[in-house]
Amino acid sequence: MASISPANQPPLKPFGWHMPGFSVMDRYIASELIMPFLFGVVAFSSIGVAIGVLFDLVRRVTEAGLPVSIAAQVFFLKLPYFVGLSFPMSMLLSCLTVYGRLSSDSELVALRSCGVSIYRLIAPAILMGLIVTGITFAFNEAIVPAANRQASQTLDAALNKKEPSFREQNILYQEFRDFKQPNGGRDKVLSRIFYAKQFDGKRMKGLTILDFSQDGLNQIVASESAVWNTDQKTWDFFNGTIYVVAPDGSYRNIIRFVQQQIQLPRTPLDIAQTSLDPGEMNIAQIRDYLSLISQTGNQKEIRKLTLRIDQKMAFPFACLVFGLVGATLGTQPRRGVGRGTSFGISLVLIVSYYLFISICEALYQFDILSSFLAGWLPTLIGLVFGGILLIRISR
């Protein structure tokens, strides 16, 4: 039997988990980042849910008679929202803590003396930032909206058992039709205007419809209420009047009815039944709702939803930005950098980030910034800031 000499022995694989292209140093730094990250998730989530939910629920229990069991259910349903907010903060805290400790213990100095560049040192933080970015996006799209919606419905059902409030008021819907121009081109022209004063979840109330389906105003429908007939795919109007308008603008006929079916699209009902809170919808749902709202001409709501889509897309990348900034700041030589100091620096940077988000929203409201810039500018500026710090430290 042939023996294997020590010189010919294959190199031993390092103990532990292994990823192609991932060195021992990378695995060491990445494993060090996990525990501070989880600590940050717990800490920041606890602070957020205590300030944003717990105090309000206690007040409702003591003043409005909200059952404790319902309050506990709402509390846990609101928790995912604050967990989603904590991911970028936790990424910043984790990188500041770990790289600050490595710097204070002179481990980074030893690695750099062996020829390891600063770019290579922060590579694990960048990779973890990318992973957490994907997790944050999926979490905020799949879990947070559904939990927020369930929390709102549970709270409303508990507080409004006897007198349910109207879901929506002043519903306005404009229907358009294609119009062929004399030159062969096509254009959109107004066909109908649908207005409802209130919606209680089942029935529209206080309706007025202006019909422009022919050239000019054809008829006006005023009705006390209306419901969508699911079987016949039409609207059932109750206790109303139809004013038929002549081509010269005068009333040609007046028809009173107790019940009347009118062929209209279901869109007004969709508008009324869709949640108006962007926090209870994911990006796809907001886009669907935006397509409905665009037909109402409500520019204020359209602008709010447009900005919300950009913010939802940009927010997860704050994990990558905070990972870059935290790792870069942490590599600077400092002594006595503990978890408390890192937590304080994290709070300052986080408050600055959210303050800048508010400033960008205000600039968007004044038409100074587009929705894209208002949504992405805080993240982009953080990325530039981290890049400048990295280049400066590497010199």
C-alpha positions as CSV (number, residue, x, y, z in Angstrom):
1,M,0.0,0.0,0.0
2,A,1.4,3.4,-1.0
3,S,1.8,5.8,1.9
4,I,1.2,9.5,1.7
5,S,4.0,11.7,2.8
6,P,3.4,14.9,4.7
7,A,4.5,16.9,1.7
8,N,1.9,15.2,-0.5
9,Q,-1.0,15.4,1.9
10,P,-3.9,17.5,0.6
11,P,-4.5,20.7,2.5
12,L,-6.9,20.4,5.4
13,K,-10.2,22.3,5.0
14,P,-11.0,24.8,7.7
15,F,-13.5,23.6,10.3
16,G,-17.0,25.2,10.0
17,W,-19.3,26.4,7.2
18,H,-17.7,27.1,3.9
19,M,-18.6,29.1,0.9
20,P,-16.6,29.3,-2.3
21,G,-14.5,32.4,-2.4
22,F,-15.2,33.1,1.2
23,S,-12.0,33.1,3.3
24,V,-11.5,32.4,7.0
25,M,-11.4,36.1,7.6
26,D,-14.7,36.7,5.8
27,R,-16.4,33.9,7.8
28,Y,-14.9,35.3,11.1
29,I,-16.2,38.8,10.5
30,A,-19.5,37.7,9.1
31,S,-20.1,35.5,12.1
32,E,-19.2,38.3,14.4
33,L,-21.8,40.6,12.7
34,I,-24.7,38.3,13.3
35,M,-25.2,38.6,17.1
36,P,-25.0,42.4,17.2
37,F,-27.4,42.5,14.3
38,L,-29.9,40.3,16.2
39,F,-29.4,42.4,19.3
40,G,-30.2,45.5,17.3
41,V,-33.4,44.0,15.8
42,V,-34.6,43.2,19.3
43,A,-33.6,46.6,20.8
44,F,-34.8,48.9,18.1
45,S,-38.0,46.9,17.6
46,S,-38.7,47.1,21.3
47,I,-38.2,50.8,21.4
48,G,-40.3,51.4,18.3
49,V,-43.2,49.3,19.3
50,A,-43.2,50.7,22.9
51,I,-43.4,54.3,21.6
52,G,-45.5,53.8,18.6
53,V,-48.1,51.2,19.8
54,L,-47.9,50.2,23.4
55,F,-48.7,53.6,24.9
56,D,-51.7,54.1,22.6
57,L,-53.0,50.6,23.3
58,V,-52.8,51.2,27.1
59,R,-54.8,54.4,26.7
60,R,-57.4,52.7,24.6
61,V,-57.7,49.9,27.2
62,T,-58.1,52.3,30.1
63,E,-60.2,55.0,28.3
64,A,-62.1,53.3,25.5
65,G,-62.6,49.9,27.2
66,L,-60.6,47.9,24.6
67,P,-60.3,44.3,25.8
68,V,-56.8,43.3,26.9
69,S,-56.9,40.3,24.6
70,I,-57.6,42.5,21.6
71,A,-54.9,44.9,22.6
72,A,-52.4,42.1,22.8
73,Q,-53.4,40.8,19.4
74,V,-53.0,44.3,17.9
75,F,-49.6,44.6,19.6
76,F,-48.2,41.5,18.0
77,L,-49.7,42.4,14.6
78,K,-48.0,45.8,14.7
79,L,-44.7,44.2,15.7
80,P,-43.6,43.2,12.1
81,Y,-43.8,46.8,11.0
82,F,-41.2,47.9,13.6
83,V,-39.1,44.8,13.0
84,G,-38.9,45.8,9.3
85,L,-37.9,49.4,10.3
86,S,-35.2,48.0,12.6
87,F,-33.2,46.0,9.9
88,P,-31.3,49.0,8.5
89,M,-30.6,50.4,12.1
90,S,-29.4,47.0,13.2
91,M,-27.1,46.7,10.2
92,L,-25.5,50.0,11.2
93,L,-25.2,49.0,14.9
94,S,-23.7,45.6,14.0
95,C,-21.0,47.0,11.7
96,L,-20.1,49.8,14.1
97,T,-19.8,47.4,17.0
98,V,-17.8,44.7,15.3
99,Y,-15.5,46.8,13.2
100,G,-15.0,49.2,16.2
101,R,-14.0,46.2,18.4
102,L,-11.7,44.8,15.7
103,S,-10.1,48.2,15.4
104,S,-9.7,48.8,19.2
105,D,-8.2,45.3,19.6
106,S,-5.7,46.1,16.8
107,E,-7.0,43.1,14.8
108,L,-7.6,45.3,11.8
109,V,-4.0,46.7,12.1
110,A,-2.6,43.2,12.0
111,L,-4.7,42.3,9.0
112,R,-3.7,45.5,7.1
113,S,0.0,44.9,7.9
114,C,-0.4,41.5,6.2
115,G,-1.5,43.3,3.0
116,V,-5.3,43.1,3.4
117,S,-6.9,46.2,1.9
118,I,-9.6,48.2,3.6
119,Y,-11.9,47.3,0.7
120,R,-11.3,43.6,1.4
121,L,-12.0,44.1,5.1
122,I,-15.4,45.6,4.7
123,A,-16.5,43.1,2.0
124,P,-18.3,40.9,4.5
125,A,-20.3,43.9,5.7
126,I,-21.2,44.7,2.1
127,L,-22.3,41.1,1.4
128,M,-24.3,41.0,4.6
129,G,-25.9,44.3,3.7
130,L,-27.0,43.0,0.4
131,I,-28.5,39.9,2.0
132,V,-30.3,42.0,4.6
133,T,-31.5,44.3,1.9
134,G,-33.2,41.3,0.1
135,I,-34.7,40.1,3.4
136,T,-36.0,43.6,4.3
137,F,-37.7,44.0,0.9
138,A,-39.3,40.6,1.1
139,F,-40.4,41.1,4.7
140,N,-41.8,44.5,4.0
141,E,-43.7,43.3,1.0
142,A,-45.0,40.0,2.2
143,I,-45.6,40.3,5.9
144,V,-45.8,43.9,7.1
145,P,-48.7,45.1,4.9
146,A,-50.9,42.1,5.7
147,A,-50.1,42.4,9.5
148,N,-50.8,46.2,9.5
149,R,-54.1,45.6,7.6
150,Q,-55.2,42.9,10.0
151,A,-54.2,45.1,13.0
152,S,-56.4,48.0,11.7
153,Q,-59.3,45.7,11.0
154,T,-59.1,44.0,14.4
155,L,-58.9,47.4,16.2
156,D,-61.7,48.9,14.2
157,A,-64.0,45.9,14.8
158,A,-63.3,46.1,18.5
159,L,-64.0,49.8,18.9
160,N,-66.8,50.1,16.4
161,K,-68.9,47.0,17.1
162,K,-72.2,48.9,17.4
163,E,-71.8,51.8,14.9
164,P,-69.4,50.9,12.1
165,S,-67.9,54.1,10.6
166,F,-68.0,54.7,6.8
167,R,-65.0,53.3,5.1
168,E,-64.8,56.2,2.6
169,Q,-66.4,59.5,1.7
170,N,-66.6,61.6,-1.4
171,I,-65.8,58.9,-3.9
172,L,-65.2,60.4,-7.4
173,Y,-64.7,58.3,-10.5
174,Q,-64.3,59.5,-14.1
175,E,-64.9,57.1,-16.9
176,F,-63.3,57.8,-20.3
177,R,-63.9,56.3,-23.8
178,D,-61.9,56.2,-27.0
179,F,-62.7,58.9,-29.6
180,K,-61.6,58.8,-33.2
181,Q,-60.3,62.1,-34.5
182,P,-61.1,63.2,-38.1
183,N,-57.5,62.8,-39.0
184,G,-57.5,59.2,-37.9
185,G,-55.9,59.7,-34.5
186,R,-57.5,58.4,-31.3
187,D,-58.1,60.3,-28.1
188,K,-59.7,59.8,-24.6
189,V,-62.9,61.8,-23.9
190,L,-65.0,62.0,-20.8
191,S,-67.8,59.5,-20.7
192,R,-69.3,59.6,-17.2
193,I,-68.6,61.2,-13.8
194,F,-69.6,59.0,-10.8
195,Y,-69.8,60.6,-7.4
196,A,-70.9,59.0,-4.1
197,K,-71.0,60.9,-0.8
198,Q,-70.5,57.9,1.5
199,F,-69.7,54.2,1.5
200,D,-70.4,52.0,4.5
201,G,-68.8,48.8,3.2
202,K,-71.9,47.5,1.4
203,R,-73.9,50.4,0.0
204,M,-73.0,53.7,-1.8
205,K,-75.0,56.6,-0.5
206,G,-75.8,60.0,-2.0
207,L,-75.0,59.3,-5.6
208,T,-74.9,61.7,-8.6
209,I,-73.9,60.5,-12.1
210,L,-73.3,62.8,-15.1
211,D,-73.6,60.9,-18.4
212,F,-71.5,62.2,-21.3
213,S,-71.6,58.9,-23.3
214,Q,-73.0,60.8,-26.3
215,D,-71.8,64.3,-27.4
216,G,-72.5,66.7,-24.5
217,L,-74.4,66.0,-21.3
218,N,-77.1,63.4,-21.9
219,Q,-78.6,62.7,-18.5
220,I,-78.1,63.2,-14.8
221,V,-78.9,60.4,-12.3
222,A,-79.4,61.3,-8.6
223,S,-80.0,58.5,-6.2
224,E,-80.3,57.9,-2.5
225,S,-78.2,54.7,-2.6
226,A,-76.8,52.0,-4.8
227,V,-75.3,48.5,-4.5
228,W,-73.3,46.4,-6.9
229,N,-75.3,43.4,-8.2
230,T,-72.8,40.6,-8.3
231,D,-75.0,38.2,-10.3
232,Q,-75.9,40.6,-13.1
233,K,-72.6,42.6,-13.0
234,T,-74.5,45.9,-12.8
235,W,-75.6,48.6,-10.4
236,D,-78.9,48.6,-8.5
237,F,-80.0,52.2,-7.8
238,F,-82.7,53.0,-5.2
239,N,-85.0,56.0,-4.7
240,G,-83.7,58.4,-7.3
241,T,-84.4,60.5,-10.3
242,I,-83.1,60.5,-13.9
243,Y,-83.0,63.9,-15.6
244,V,-82.8,63.5,-19.4
245,V,-81.1,66.4,-21.0
246,A,-81.9,67.7,-24.5
247,P,-79.1,68.6,-27.0
248,D,-79.7,72.3,-26.3
249,G,-79.1,71.8,-22.6
250,S,-82.7,71.9,-21.4
251,Y,-84.4,69.2,-19.4
252,R,-86.3,66.9,-21.9
253,N,-87.7,64.4,-19.4
254,I,-87.7,63.6,-15.7
255,I,-88.0,59.9,-14.5
256,R,-88.5,59.0,-10.9
257,F,-87.7,55.4,-9.8
258,V,-87.8,53.2,-6.7
259,Q,-85.2,50.8,-8.1
260,Q,-83.3,51.0,-11.4
261,Q,-80.5,49.0,-12.9
262,I,-77.8,51.1,-14.6
263,Q,-74.8,49.7,-16.6
264,L,-71.7,51.1,-15.0
265,P,-68.3,49.7,-14.3
266,R,-67.4,48.2,-10.9
267,T,-64.5,50.6,-10.6
268,P,-66.1,53.0,-8.1
269,L,-66.7,50.1,-5.7
270,D,-63.1,49.0,-6.1
271,I,-61.9,52.5,-5.2
272,A,-64.1,52.6,-2.1
273,Q,-63.2,49.1,-0.9
274,T,-59.4,49.4,-1.4
275,S,-57.4,50.4,1.7
276,L,-56.3,54.0,1.6
277,D,-53.3,53.4,3.9
278,P,-50.1,52.7,1.8
279,G,-48.7,51.0,4.9
280,E,-51.3,48.3,4.5
281,M,-50.4,47.6,0.8
282,N,-47.3,46.3,-0.9
283,I,-45.9,47.9,-4.0
284,A,-48.1,45.9,-6.5
285,Q,-51.2,46.7,-4.5
286,I,-50.3,50.4,-4.4
287,R,-49.7,50.4,-8.2
288,D,-53.1,48.8,-8.7
289,Y,-54.8,51.3,-6.4
290,L,-52.9,54.2,-8.1
291,S,-54.3,53.1,-11.5
292,L,-57.8,53.4,-10.0
293,I,-57.1,56.7,-8.2
294,S,-55.7,58.2,-11.4
295,Q,-59.2,58.0,-12.9
296,T,-60.6,60.2,-10.1
297,G,-58.3,63.1,-10.7
298,N,-57.3,63.3,-7.0
299,Q,-53.8,64.7,-7.6
300,K,-53.0,64.9,-3.9
301,E,-53.6,61.2,-3.4
302,I,-51.8,60.3,-6.7
303,R,-48.7,62.2,-5.6
304,K,-48.7,60.6,-2.2
305,L,-49.0,57.1,-3.6
306,T,-46.3,57.7,-6.3
307,L,-43.9,58.9,-3.6
308,R,-44.7,55.9,-1.4
309,I,-43.8,53.5,-4.1
310,D,-40.4,55.0,-4.5
311,Q,-39.8,55.1,-0.8
312,K,-40.8,51.4,-0.4
313,M,-38.3,50.5,-3.2
314,A,-35.5,52.6,-1.7
315,F,-35.8,51.8,2.0
316,P,-34.4,48.2,1.9
317,F,-31.2,49.6,0.3
318,A,-30.6,51.6,3.5
319,C,-29.4,48.3,4.9
320,L,-26.6,48.2,2.3
321,V,-25.8,51.9,2.9
322,F,-25.7,51.6,6.7
323,G,-23.5,48.5,6.4
324,L,-21.0,50.5,4.3
325,V,-21.1,53.6,6.5
326,G,-21.0,51.5,9.8
327,A,-18.1,49.3,8.6
328,T,-16.1,52.3,7.3
329,L,-16.6,54.4,10.5
330,G,-15.8,51.3,12.6
331,T,-12.4,50.7,10.9
332,Q,-11.1,54.1,12.0
333,P,-8.6,53.6,14.9
334,R,-10.3,54.3,18.2
335,R,-9.9,53.0,21.7
336,G,-12.6,52.0,24.1
337,V,-15.4,51.7,21.5
338,G,-18.1,49.5,23.1
339,R,-21.6,48.6,22.4
340,G,-23.0,51.7,24.2
341,T,-20.9,54.1,22.0
342,S,-21.8,52.3,18.8
343,F,-25.5,52.4,19.9
344,G,-25.2,56.2,20.4
345,I,-23.5,56.8,17.0
346,S,-26.2,54.6,15.4
347,L,-29.0,56.7,16.9
348,V,-27.4,60.0,15.6
349,L,-27.0,58.6,12.1
350,I,-30.5,57.1,12.1
351,V,-32.2,60.3,13.3
352,S,-30.2,62.2,10.6
353,Y,-31.4,59.7,8.0
354,Y,-35.1,59.9,8.9
355,L,-34.9,63.7,9.2
356,F,-33.5,63.9,5.7
357,I,-36.4,61.7,4.5
358,S,-38.9,64.2,6.0
359,I,-37.0,67.1,4.3
360,C,-37.2,65.3,1.0
361,E,-40.9,64.7,1.4
362,A,-41.5,68.4,2.1
363,L,-39.4,69.3,-1.0
364,Y,-41.6,66.9,-3.0
365,Q,-44.8,68.5,-1.7
366,F,-43.4,71.9,-2.9
367,D,-42.6,70.4,-6.3
368,I,-38.9,71.0,-5.8
369,L,-38.0,67.3,-6.1
370,S,-39.5,64.5,-8.2
371,S,-41.0,61.5,-6.5
372,F,-37.9,59.4,-7.6
373,L,-35.5,61.9,-6.0
374,A,-37.6,62.4,-2.9
375,G,-37.7,58.6,-2.4
376,W,-34.1,57.7,-3.3
377,L,-32.1,60.8,-2.4
378,P,-31.5,60.0,1.3
379,T,-30.3,56.5,0.4
380,L,-28.1,57.8,-2.5
381,I,-26.6,60.5,-0.3
382,G,-25.8,57.9,2.3
383,L,-24.2,55.7,-0.3
384,V,-22.0,58.7,-1.5
385,F,-21.1,59.6,2.1
386,G,-20.0,56.0,2.8
387,G,-18.0,55.8,-0.5
388,I,-16.2,59.1,0.3
389,L,-15.4,57.8,3.8
390,L,-14.1,54.6,2.4
391,I,-11.8,56.2,-0.2
392,R,-10.5,58.7,2.4
393,I,-9.7,55.9,4.9
394,S,-8.1,53.7,2.3
395,R,-5.4,56.3,1.5
